Amino acid sequence: MTHRQLLHPKHTRSAGLILLLGAITVCGCRSGTVATPEQQLAELKATAAAAEEAQRYNDAYIAYKQAAELAPNDFEVAYGLAETNTRLRNEVEAIDWVNTALRLQPDNQDALELKGRLYLSVGRLLEAIRVLEEVVARHPDHTLAWLNLSAAYHSSGRGREALSAVLGAVKSAPDRAVPRFALGDLYYSRGELAKAESEYREAIARDDKHAGAYLRLADLYIKQKKDFKQAREWALRSNELYPGDGTAGERAATALFMLDEREEAVNELAAVAEDHPQNYRLWMRLGNMYEDLDDTERARAAYGFAAKFAPTEFRDADLRDRDKSTTGAPTADARNDA
C-alpha cells in the first residue's frame, strides 16, 4: 500500500531578505536619497505587519528582527516579535520578547495576556494563572484571557474555577461563538455530554461556519452511537468548512461505516488518510476498519503507516489499540482563537 507524498513548502530566509531589501530601500529609491532610520523603521514595521497578515511568519520575524536593531526599545516591535515567535512555536524566545514589551508598557493588557498564554503553552501553570488572573481583574471584557485562564485552571485540575472562568468568557462576549464552543469543550471533558451538545449548538447559532462545533457534534453522536446519519452530515459540513488534519473526514467515514456502508466508508477513509498521511490516527482507524472487514493484510499496512507517523512515545506502544474514537474528549487548552 502506498500513499501520496506531500511537499511542504518552506519559508526561506532569502525570500524574507528580498522583501526587506525592498522595504528598506523604497524610500531612497523614490526620492533619490538614503532613507532615514525613522523611515527604515516605518517600512520594516509595515513589511512585518503585511507578512503577519498573510501568515508568512518567518518573513514577519525577519522584518521585526531588523526593526529591533534600529529600535530596541520600541514596544510595537518587541510585541510583534513576541507574537511571531508564538506563531512559530518558539515559546522561549517569545517569552523573552513579551517581557521586553512589558518593560516598555507594563500595563498593556494584550502583552500580559500573551505572557500568560505562553506560560500556559510551556506548562508553567501557576505563573500562567497568576498573570491571566491579573488581566481579567483589570479587564473583565478580555475574552481571550478568560478562555486561557479556564484552560490553565483545567490543566491544573481546578475544575470549578475552570468552569467559572469560561463562563466569564461567555459573559464578556455573549454574541460570539468561540466562548460557547469552549464551554462545550469543558462540559465534554467532564462527561456532561448533553450540556456539551447544547453549547456546540449555541456556537453554531452564533456562527454557522464554525467548523469545530460541527465536528464536535459529529463526534458526540458517534460516541453515543446515535443518529449516525446526522453525525455524518455534521462531519461533512465541518470538512467542507475546514478539512484541517483530516479528522472531520475520518468522522464522516466512521459514521458511514456505522451505517453499514462499510466498503464505501473504507475507501473514503483511505482517501482521507492519503491526503493527510502524517495524521497517524487516520491510519489507525483505517486499520480498525480493515480488521472489521477481515482484511488483515491491508490492516497491517495501515498500522505500519500509523507507526511511521506516530509521535515517538506511541511507537513502542501497541498501535492496534481498537479505540473507535480518534478524537476523544477535547481538551480545554485549545482556546486561543477567540
BALOBA-1460 file (C-alpha; in Angstrom, 3 decimals):
// residues 338
<rec num="1" residu="m" x="0.000" y="0.000" z="0.000"/>
<rec num="2" residu="t" x="1.298" y="3.438" z="-0.878"/>
<rec num="3" residu="h" x="0.206" y="6.957" z="-0.214"/>
<rec num="4" residu="r" x="0.915" y="10.251" z="-1.906"/>
<rec num="5" residu="q" x="3.937" y="12.142" z="-0.628"/>
<rec num="6" residu="l" x="3.185" y="15.693" z="0.369"/>
<rec num="7" residu="l" x="5.561" y="18.510" z="-0.322"/>
<rec num="8" residu="h" x="5.701" y="21.034" z="2.452"/>
<rec num="9" residu="p" x="6.800" y="24.427" z="1.097"/>
<rec num="10" residu="k" x="9.361" y="26.034" z="3.362"/>
<rec num="11" residu="h" x="9.738" y="29.710" z="4.046"/>
<rec num="12" residu="t" x="13.258" y="30.737" z="3.139"/>
<rec num="13" residu="r" x="15.416" y="33.448" z="4.553"/>
<rec num="14" residu="s" x="16.220" y="34.612" z="1.017"/>
<rec num="15" residu="a" x="12.569" y="35.406" z="0.308"/>
<rec num="16" residu="g" x="12.331" y="37.359" z="3.523"/>
<rec num="17" residu="l" x="15.549" y="39.239" z="2.825"/>
<rec num="18" residu="i" x="14.328" y="40.205" z="-0.633"/>
<rec num="19" residu="l" x="11.196" y="41.634" z="0.965"/>
<rec num="20" residu="l" x="13.282" y="43.564" z="3.438"/>
<rec num="21" residu="l" x="15.618" y="44.929" z="0.799"/>
<rec num="22" residu="g" x="12.618" y="46.394" z="-1.000"/>
<rec num="23" residu="a" x="11.209" y="47.770" z="2.238"/>
<rec num="24" residu="i" x="14.431" y="49.402" z="3.381"/>
<rec num="25" residu="t" x="15.355" y="50.985" z="0.051"/>
<rec num="26" residu="v" x="11.928" y="52.047" z="-1.206"/>
<rec num="27" residu="c" x="12.076" y="55.474" z="0.394"/>
<rec num="28" residu="g" x="15.511" y="56.199" z="-1.035"/>
<rec num="29" residu="c" x="14.640" y="54.921" z="-4.492"/>
<rec num="30" residu="r" x="11.600" y="57.155" z="-4.756"/>
<rec num="31" residu="s" x="13.281" y="60.293" z="-3.561"/>
<rec num="32" residu="g" x="16.833" y="59.710" z="-4.742"/>
<rec num="33" residu="t" x="18.066" y="59.981" z="-1.156"/>
<rec num="34" residu="v" x="19.024" y="57.471" z="1.512"/>
<rec num="35" residu="a" x="16.158" y="56.576" z="3.833"/>
<rec num="36" residu="t" x="16.456" y="57.906" z="7.370"/>
<rec num="37" residu="p" x="16.431" y="55.437" z="10.289"/>
<rec num="38" residu="e" x="12.891" y="56.558" z="11.090"/>
<rec num="39" residu="q" x="11.784" y="55.836" z="7.521"/>
<rec num="40" residu="q" x="13.541" y="52.461" z="7.547"/>
<rec num="41" residu="l" x="11.832" y="51.564" z="10.820"/>
<rec num="42" residu="a" x="8.419" y="52.537" z="9.470"/>
<rec num="43" residu="e" x="8.956" y="50.473" z="6.334"/>
<rec num="44" residu="l" x="10.172" y="47.460" z="8.309"/>
<rec num="45" residu="k" x="7.117" y="47.630" z="10.557"/>
<rec num="46" residu="a" x="4.844" y="47.830" z="7.536"/>
<rec num="47" residu="t" x="6.616" y="44.878" z="5.905"/>
<rec num="48" residu="a" x="6.334" y="42.827" z="9.100"/>
<rec num="49" residu="a" x="2.664" y="43.662" z="9.556"/>
<rec num="50" residu="a" x="1.860" y="42.713" z="5.962"/>
<rec num="51" residu="a" x="3.739" y="39.424" z="6.276"/>
<rec num="52" residu="e" x="1.978" y="38.668" z="9.555"/>
<rec num="53" residu="e" x="-1.406" y="39.398" z="7.993"/>
<rec num="54" residu="a" x="-0.546" y="36.988" z="5.169"/>
<rec num="55" residu="q" x="0.580" y="34.365" z="7.737"/>
<rec num="56" residu="r" x="4.157" y="34.486" z="6.446"/>
<rec num="57" residu="y" x="5.520" y="34.405" z="9.956"/>
<rec num="58" residu="n" x="9.157" y="33.735" z="9.036"/>
<rec num="59" residu="d" x="9.190" y="36.872" z="6.901"/>
<rec num="60" residu="a" x="7.477" y="38.832" z="9.666"/>
<rec num="61" residu="y" x="10.062" y="37.597" z="12.150"/>
<rec num="62" residu="i" x="12.950" y="38.704" z="9.915"/>
<rec num="63" residu="a" x="11.432" y="42.157" z="9.436"/>
<rec num="64" residu="y" x="10.794" y="42.632" z="13.156"/>
<rec num="65" residu="k" x="14.338" y="41.497" z="13.985"/>
<rec num="66" residu="q" x="15.741" y="44.084" z="11.599"/>
<rec num="67" residu="a" x="13.477" y="46.678" z="13.168"/>
<rec num="68" residu="a" x="14.663" y="45.689" z="16.653"/>
<rec num="69" residu="e" x="18.228" y="46.502" z="15.642"/>
<rec num="70" residu="l" x="17.098" y="50.013" z="14.733"/>
<rec num="71" residu="a" x="14.760" y="50.475" z="17.712"/>
<rec num="72" residu="p" x="15.474" y="48.074" z="20.581"/>
<rec num="73" residu="n" x="13.073" y="49.956" z="22.876"/>
<rec num="74" residu="d" x="10.086" y="50.071" z="20.538"/>
<rec num="75" residu="f" x="7.027" y="48.385" z="22.091"/>
<rec num="76" residu="e" x="5.378" y="47.595" z="18.759"/>
<rec num="77" residu="v" x="8.499" y="45.791" z="17.559"/>
<rec num="78" residu="a" x="9.015" y="43.836" z="20.784"/>
<rec num="79" residu="y" x="5.370" y="42.785" z="20.879"/>
<rec num="80" residu="g" x="5.498" y="41.865" z="17.186"/>
<rec num="81" residu="l" x="8.459" y="39.594" z="17.858"/>
<rec num="82" residu="a" x="6.614" y="38.011" z="20.771"/>
<rec num="83" residu="e" x="3.598" y="37.326" z="18.567"/>
<rec num="84" residu="t" x="5.537" y="35.969" z="15.576"/>
<rec num="85" residu="n" x="7.641" y="33.705" z="17.782"/>
<rec num="86" residu="t" x="4.417" y="32.433" z="19.319"/>
<rec num="87" residu="r" x="3.071" y="31.638" z="15.856"/>
<rec num="88" residu="l" x="6.353" y="29.894" z="15.009"/>
<rec num="89" residu="r" x="6.179" y="27.954" z="18.307"/>
<rec num="90" residu="n" x="9.415" y="29.467" z="19.557"/>
<rec num="91" residu="e" x="7.966" y="29.904" z="23.040"/>
<rec num="92" residu="v" x="11.252" y="30.584" z="24.852"/>
<rec num="93" residu="e" x="12.176" y="33.495" z="22.595"/>
<rec num="94" residu="a" x="8.562" y="34.668" z="22.597"/>
<rec num="95" residu="i" x="8.621" y="34.908" z="26.402"/>
<rec num="96" residu="d" x="11.821" y="36.959" z="26.255"/>
<rec num="97" residu="w" x="10.239" y="39.411" z="23.824"/>
<rec num="98" residu="v" x="6.939" y="39.699" z="25.648"/>
<rec num="99" residu="n" x="8.887" y="40.508" z="28.814"/>
<rec num="100" residu="t" x="10.735" y="43.192" z="26.851"/>
<rec num="101" residu="a" x="7.401" y="44.576" z="25.639"/>
<rec num="102" residu="l" x="6.073" y="44.650" z="29.204"/>
<rec num="103" residu="r" x="9.118" y="46.503" z="30.458"/>
<rec num="104" residu="l" x="8.199" y="49.176" z="27.928"/>
<rec num="105" residu="q" x="4.442" y="49.120" z="28.640"/>
<rec num="106" residu="p" x="3.858" y="47.276" z="31.942"/>
<rec num="107" residu="d" x="0.075" y="47.648" z="31.849"/>
<rec num="108" residu="n" x="-0.555" y="46.587" z="28.260"/>
<rec num="109" residu="q" x="-3.380" y="44.049" z="28.506"/>
<rec num="110" residu="d" x="-2.632" y="42.212" z="25.266"/>
<rec num="111" residu="a" x="1.028" y="41.747" z="26.168"/>
<rec num="112" residu="l" x="0.034" y="40.499" z="29.618"/>
<rec num="113" residu="e" x="-2.460" y="38.063" z="28.106"/>
<rec num="114" residu="l" x="0.152" y="36.801" z="25.659"/>
<rec num="115" residu="k" x="2.601" y="36.256" z="28.515"/>
<rec num="116" residu="g" x="0.024" y="34.203" z="30.392"/>
<rec num="117" residu="r" x="-0.807" y="32.222" z="27.258"/>
<rec num="118" residu="l" x="2.869" y="31.477" z="26.670"/>
<rec num="119" residu="y" x="3.325" y="30.292" z="30.242"/>
<rec num="120" residu="l" x="0.320" y="28.023" z="29.705"/>
<rec num="121" residu="s" x="1.768" y="26.590" z="26.492"/>
<rec num="122" residu="v" x="5.069" y="25.652" z="28.191"/>
<rec num="123" residu="g" x="3.364" y="24.192" z="31.244"/>
<rec num="124" residu="r" x="4.185" y="26.943" z="33.736"/>
<rec num="125" residu="l" x="0.643" y="26.773" z="35.025"/>
<rec num="126" residu="l" x="0.920" y="28.677" z="38.305"/>
<rec num="127" residu="e" x="2.603" y="31.598" z="36.544"/>
<rec num="128" residu="a" x="0.039" y="31.468" z="33.746"/>
<rec num="129" residu="i" x="-2.800" y="31.600" z="36.259"/>
<rec num="130" residu="r" x="-1.227" y="34.489" z="38.156"/>
<rec num="131" residu="v" x="-0.754" y="36.580" z="35.004"/>
<rec num="132" residu="l" x="-4.151" y="35.783" z="33.482"/>
<rec num="133" residu="e" x="-5.966" y="36.440" z="36.753"/>
<rec num="134" residu="e" x="-4.346" y="39.866" z="36.733"/>
<rec num="135" residu="v" x="-5.542" y="40.519" z="33.190"/>
<rec num="136" residu="v" x="-9.185" y="39.612" z="33.827"/>
<rec num="137" residu="a" x="-9.200" y="41.517" z="37.119"/>
<rec num="138" residu="r" x="-8.161" y="44.661" z="35.261"/>
<rec num="139" residu="h" x="-10.016" y="43.945" z="32.023"/>
<rec num="140" residu="p" x="-13.080" y="41.744" z="32.624"/>
<rec num="141" residu="d" x="-14.043" y="42.062" z="28.969"/>
<rec num="142" residu="h" x="-10.837" y="40.359" z="27.751"/>
<rec num="143" residu="t" x="-12.397" y="37.191" z="26.319"/>
<rec num="144" residu="l" x="-9.171" y="35.508" z="25.286"/>
<rec num="145" residu="a" x="-7.680" y="35.947" z="28.759"/>
<rec num="146" residu="w" x="-10.763" y="34.317" z="30.317"/>
<rec num="147" residu="l" x="-10.507" y="31.381" z="27.901"/>
<rec num="148" residu="n" x="-6.836" y="30.751" z="28.562"/>
<rec num="149" residu="l" x="-7.342" y="31.201" z="32.292"/>
<rec num="150" residu="s" x="-10.003" y="28.497" z="32.111"/>
<rec num="151" residu="a" x="-7.554" y="26.252" z="30.235"/>
<rec num="152" residu="a" x="-4.876" y="26.861" z="32.870"/>
<rec num="153" residu="y" x="-7.282" y="26.027" z="35.693"/>
<rec num="154" residu="h" x="-8.444" y="22.914" z="33.829"/>
<rec num="155" residu="s" x="-4.873" y="21.731" z="33.284"/>
<rec num="156" residu="s" x="-4.223" y="22.280" z="36.992"/>
<rec num="157" residu="g" x="-7.173" y="20.109" z="37.976"/>
<rec num="158" residu="r" x="-9.186" y="23.070" z="39.250"/>
<rec num="159" residu="g" x="-12.455" y="22.192" z="37.555"/>
<rec num="160" residu="r" x="-14.776" y="24.571" z="39.389"/>
<rec num="161" residu="e" x="-12.549" y="27.562" z="38.648"/>
<rec num="162" residu="a" x="-12.159" y="26.433" z="35.028"/>
<rec num="163" residu="l" x="-15.928" y="26.492" z="34.628"/>
<rec num="164" residu="s" x="-16.190" y="29.880" z="36.314"/>
<rec num="165" residu="a" x="-13.537" y="31.327" z="34.002"/>
<rec num="166" residu="v" x="-15.110" y="30.039" z="30.790"/>
<rec num="167" residu="l" x="-18.453" y="31.439" z="31.949"/>
<rec num="168" residu="g" x="-16.603" y="34.731" z="32.367"/>
<rec num="169" residu="a" x="-15.613" y="34.455" z="28.705"/>
<rec num="170" residu="v" x="-19.225" y="33.828" z="27.697"/>
<rec num="171" residu="k" x="-20.342" y="36.850" z="29.709"/>
<rec num="172" residu="s" x="-17.646" y="39.037" z="28.143"/>
<rec num="173" residu="a" x="-18.735" y="38.143" z="24.583"/>
<rec num="174" residu="p" x="-22.301" y="36.789" z="24.616"/>
<rec num="175" residu="d" x="-22.728" y="37.092" z="20.856"/>
<rec num="176" residu="r" x="-19.536" y="35.258" z="19.911"/>
<rec num="177" residu="a" x="-19.282" y="31.569" z="19.057"/>
<rec num="178" residu="v" x="-15.849" y="30.784" z="20.474"/>
<rec num="179" residu="p" x="-16.726" y="31.121" z="24.197"/>
<rec num="180" residu="r" x="-19.768" y="28.865" z="23.753"/>
<rec num="181" residu="f" x="-17.594" y="26.355" z="21.890"/>
<rec num="182" residu="a" x="-15.042" y="26.464" z="24.722"/>
<rec num="183" residu="l" x="-17.800" y="25.920" z="27.277"/>
<rec num="184" residu="g" x="-18.972" y="22.939" z="25.248"/>
<rec num="185" residu="d" x="-15.434" y="21.549" z="25.268"/>
<rec num="186" residu="l" x="-15.233" y="21.895" z="29.031"/>
<rec num="187" residu="y" x="-18.531" y="20.092" z="29.501"/>
<rec num="188" residu="y" x="-17.351" y="17.401" z="27.060"/>
<rec num="189" residu="s" x="-14.142" y="16.862" z="29.046"/>
<rec num="190" residu="r" x="-16.262" y="16.475" z="32.201"/>
<rec num="191" residu="g" x="-18.510" y="13.888" z="30.550"/>
<rec num="192" residu="e" x="-21.550" y="16.192" z="30.596"/>
<rec num="193" residu="l" x="-22.453" y="15.386" z="27.018"/>
<rec num="194" residu="a" x="-25.976" y="16.852" z="26.897"/>
<rec num="195" residu="k" x="-24.659" y="20.200" z="28.116"/>
<rec num="196" residu="a" x="-21.774" y="19.986" z="25.663"/>
<rec num="197" residu="e" x="-24.163" y="19.388" z="22.763"/>
<rec num="198" residu="s" x="-26.273" y="22.355" z="23.801"/>
<rec num="199" residu="e" x="-23.260" y="24.663" z="23.834"/>
<rec num="200" residu="y" x="-21.992" y="23.481" z="20.452"/>
<rec num="201" residu="r" x="-25.431" y="24.220" z="19.039"/>
<rec num="202" residu="e" x="-25.267" y="27.667" z="20.636"/>
<rec num="203" residu="a" x="-21.893" y="28.223" z="18.959"/>
<rec num="204" residu="i" x="-23.367" y="27.347" z="15.558"/>
<rec num="205" residu="a" x="-26.335" y="29.639" z="16.205"/>
<rec num="206" residu="r" x="-23.814" y="32.470" z="16.535"/>
<rec num="207" residu="d" x="-21.553" y="31.358" z="13.683"/>
<rec num="208" residu="d" x="-22.939" y="28.835" z="11.216"/>
<rec num="209" residu="k" x="-19.449" y="28.407" z="9.734"/>
<rec num="210" residu="h" x="-17.817" y="27.251" z="12.960"/>
<rec num="211" residu="a" x="-16.187" y="24.048" z="11.694"/>
<rec num="212" residu="g" x="-15.104" y="22.913" z="15.150"/>
<rec num="213" residu="a" x="-18.634" y="22.934" z="16.553"/>
<rec num="214" residu="y" x="-19.931" y="20.733" z="13.721"/>
<rec num="215" residu="l" x="-17.026" y="18.343" z="14.263"/>
<rec num="216" residu="r" x="-17.665" y="18.111" z="17.999"/>
<rec num="217" residu="l" x="-21.363" y="17.412" z="17.417"/>
<rec num="218" residu="a" x="-20.480" y="14.648" z="14.981"/>
<rec num="219" residu="d" x="-18.067" y="13.161" z="17.484"/>
<rec num="220" residu="l" x="-20.640" y="13.372" z="20.277"/>
<rec num="221" residu="y" x="-23.221" y="11.473" z="18.254"/>
<rec num="222" residu="i" x="-20.722" y="8.815" z="17.190"/>
<rec num="223" residu="k" x="-19.556" y="8.457" z="20.772"/>
<rec num="224" residu="q" x="-23.133" y="7.967" z="21.937"/>
<rec num="225" residu="k" x="-23.987" y="5.703" z="18.980"/>
<rec num="226" residu="k" x="-26.995" y="7.741" z="17.943"/>
<rec num="227" residu="d" x="-28.224" y="9.145" z="14.633"/>
<rec num="228" residu="f" x="-25.168" y="8.311" z="12.543"/>
<rec num="229" residu="k" x="-26.758" y="9.954" z="9.502"/>
<rec num="230" residu="q" x="-26.899" y="13.281" z="11.325"/>
<rec num="231" residu="a" x="-23.373" y="12.756" z="12.636"/>
<rec num="232" residu="r" x="-22.136" y="12.236" z="9.087"/>
<rec num="233" residu="e" x="-23.879" y="15.387" z="7.867"/>
<rec num="234" residu="w" x="-22.194" y="17.413" z="10.612"/>
<rec num="235" residu="a" x="-18.799" y="15.866" z="9.886"/>
<rec num="236" residu="l" x="-19.122" y="16.573" z="6.159"/>
<rec num="237" residu="r" x="-20.108" y="20.162" z="6.916"/>
<rec num="238" residu="s" x="-17.060" y="20.560" z="9.154"/>
<rec num="239" residu="n" x="-14.815" y="19.070" z="6.473"/>
<rec num="240" residu="e" x="-16.297" y="21.405" z="3.871"/>
<rec num="241" residu="l" x="-15.556" y="24.427" z="6.049"/>
<rec num="242" residu="y" x="-12.102" y="23.337" z="7.225"/>
<rec num="243" residu="p" x="-10.537" y="19.967" z="6.300"/>
<rec num="244" residu="g" x="-7.767" y="20.519" z="8.838"/>
<rec num="245" residu="d" x="-5.766" y="17.356" z="9.537"/>
<rec num="246" residu="g" x="-8.405" y="15.034" z="8.147"/>
<rec num="247" residu="t" x="-10.225" y="14.364" z="11.417"/>
<rec num="248" residu="a" x="-13.544" y="15.657" z="10.053"/>
<rec num="249" residu="g" x="-13.196" y="13.377" z="7.047"/>
<rec num="250" residu="e" x="-12.455" y="10.467" z="9.380"/>
<rec num="251" residu="r" x="-15.565" y="11.182" z="11.458"/>
<rec num="252" residu="a" x="-17.666" y="11.286" z="8.278"/>
<rec num="253" residu="a" x="-16.250" y="7.945" z="7.135"/>
<rec num="254" residu="t" x="-16.732" y="6.424" z="10.586"/>
<rec num="255" residu="a" x="-20.387" y="7.476" z="10.635"/>
<rec num="256" residu="l" x="-20.811" y="5.907" z="7.189"/>
<rec num="257" residu="f" x="-19.176" y="2.706" z="8.450"/>
<rec num="258" residu="m" x="-21.613" y="2.622" z="11.360"/>
<rec num="259" residu="l" x="-24.445" y="2.928" z="8.842"/>
<rec num="260" residu="d" x="-23.219" y="-0.393" z="7.364"/>
<rec num="261" residu="e" x="-21.882" y="1.252" z="4.200"/>
<rec num="262" residu="r" x="-18.585" y="-0.419" z="5.042"/>
<rec num="263" residu="e" x="-16.789" y="-0.744" z="1.714"/>
<rec num="264" residu="e" x="-17.614" y="2.820" z="0.764"/>
<rec num="265" residu="a" x="-16.535" y="4.029" z="4.202"/>
<rec num="266" residu="v" x="-13.176" y="2.253" z="3.969"/>
<rec num="267" residu="n" x="-12.493" y="3.697" z="0.521"/>
<rec num="268" residu="e" x="-13.476" y="7.149" z="1.745"/>
<rec num="269" residu="l" x="-11.201" y="6.958" z="4.787"/>
<rec num="270" residu="a" x="-8.305" y="5.590" z="2.720"/>
<rec num="271" residu="a" x="-8.533" y="8.673" z="0.517"/>
<rec num="272" residu="v" x="-8.592" y="10.939" z="3.591"/>
<rec num="273" residu="a" x="-5.531" y="9.197" z="5.047"/>
<rec num="274" residu="e" x="-3.652" y="9.598" z="1.776"/>
<rec num="275" residu="d" x="-4.497" y="13.300" z="1.754"/>
<rec num="276" residu="h" x="-3.303" y="13.682" z="5.369"/>
<rec num="277" residu="p" x="-0.640" y="10.974" z="5.754"/>
<rec num="278" residu="q" x="1.017" y="12.438" z="8.826"/>
<rec num="279" residu="n" x="-2.128" y="12.121" z="10.946"/>
<rec num="280" residu="y" x="-1.349" y="8.676" z="12.304"/>
<rec num="281" residu="r" x="-4.790" y="8.360" z="13.915"/>
<rec num="282" residu="l" x="-6.357" y="8.173" z="10.460"/>
<rec num="283" residu="w" x="-4.208" y="5.163" z="9.628"/>
<rec num="284" residu="m" x="-5.083" y="3.536" z="12.947"/>
<rec num="285" residu="r" x="-8.789" y="3.990" z="12.323"/>
<rec num="286" residu="l" x="-8.357" y="2.652" z="8.793"/>
<rec num="287" residu="g" x="-6.607" y="-0.406" z="10.241"/>
<rec num="288" residu="n" x="-9.547" y="-0.892" z="12.610"/>
<rec num="289" residu="m" x="-11.945" y="-0.848" z="9.677"/>
<rec num="290" residu="y" x="-9.878" y="-3.303" z="7.647"/>
<rec num="291" residu="e" x="-9.796" y="-5.667" z="10.622"/>
<rec num="292" residu="d" x="-13.575" y="-5.480" z="10.878"/>
<rec num="293" residu="l" x="-13.672" y="-6.500" z="7.213"/>
<rec num="294" residu="d" x="-11.214" y="-9.365" z="7.938"/>
<rec num="295" residu="d" x="-8.669" y="-7.809" z="5.584"/>
<rec num="296" residu="t" x="-5.607" y="-8.468" z="7.723"/>
<rec num="297" residu="e" x="-3.053" y="-7.603" z="5.018"/>
<rec num="298" residu="r" x="-4.389" y="-4.094" z="4.497"/>
<rec num="299" residu="a" x="-4.921" y="-3.660" z="8.223"/>
<rec num="300" residu="r" x="-1.254" y="-4.472" z="8.810"/>
<rec num="301" residu="a" x="-0.213" y="-1.979" z="6.134"/>
<rec num="302" residu="a" x="-2.390" y="0.750" z="7.679"/>
<rec num="303" residu="y" x="-0.923" y="0.105" z="11.113"/>
<rec num="304" residu="g" x="2.520" y="0.294" z="9.541"/>
<rec num="305" residu="f" x="1.809" y="3.819" z="8.313"/>
<rec num="306" residu="a" x="0.432" y="4.698" z="11.754"/>
<rec num="307" residu="a" x="3.690" y="3.534" z="13.339"/>
<rec num="308" residu="k" x="5.689" y="5.547" z="10.815"/>
<rec num="309" residu="f" x="3.935" y="8.816" z="11.576"/>
<rec num="310" residu="a" x="3.052" y="8.395" z="15.259"/>
<rec num="311" residu="p" x="4.871" y="10.503" z="17.862"/>
<rec num="312" residu="t" x="7.864" y="8.716" z="19.375"/>
<rec num="313" residu="e" x="6.113" y="7.960" z="22.658"/>
<rec num="314" residu="f" x="3.438" y="5.979" z="20.789"/>
<rec num="315" residu="r" x="5.733" y="3.967" z="18.548"/>
<rec num="316" residu="d" x="6.659" y="1.462" z="21.213"/>
<rec num="317" residu="a" x="3.028" y="1.039" z="22.223"/>
<rec num="318" residu="d" x="0.597" y="-1.383" z="20.666"/>
<rec num="319" residu="l" x="-0.775" y="0.549" z="17.716"/>
<rec num="320" residu="r" x="-3.596" y="-1.939" z="17.387"/>
<rec num="321" residu="d" x="-5.494" y="-0.400" z="20.264"/>
<rec num="322" residu="r" x="-9.036" y="-0.568" z="18.969"/>
<rec num="323" residu="d" x="-10.207" y="2.746" z="20.365"/>
<rec num="324" residu="k" x="-13.011" y="3.598" z="17.965"/>
<rec num="325" residu="s" x="-12.865" y="7.318" z="18.703"/>
<rec num="326" residu="t" x="-9.915" y="9.093" z="17.120"/>
<rec num="327" residu="t" x="-10.709" y="12.384" z="18.749"/>
<rec num="328" residu="g" x="-11.583" y="11.538" z="22.339"/>
<rec num="329" residu="a" x="-12.766" y="14.155" z="24.765"/>
<rec num="330" residu="p" x="-11.487" y="17.528" z="23.611"/>
<rec num="331" residu="t" x="-9.130" y="19.317" z="25.918"/>
<rec num="332" residu="a" x="-9.845" y="22.741" z="27.314"/>
<rec num="333" residu="d" x="-6.460" y="24.053" z="26.194"/>
<rec num="334" residu="a" x="-7.119" y="24.730" z="22.533"/>
<rec num="335" residu="r" x="-8.903" y="28.026" z="23.006"/>
<rec num="336" residu="n" x="-6.540" y="30.578" z="21.595"/>
<rec num="337" residu="d" x="-8.647" y="31.598" z="18.602"/>
<rec num="338" residu="a" x="-11.084" y="33.838" z="20.433"/>
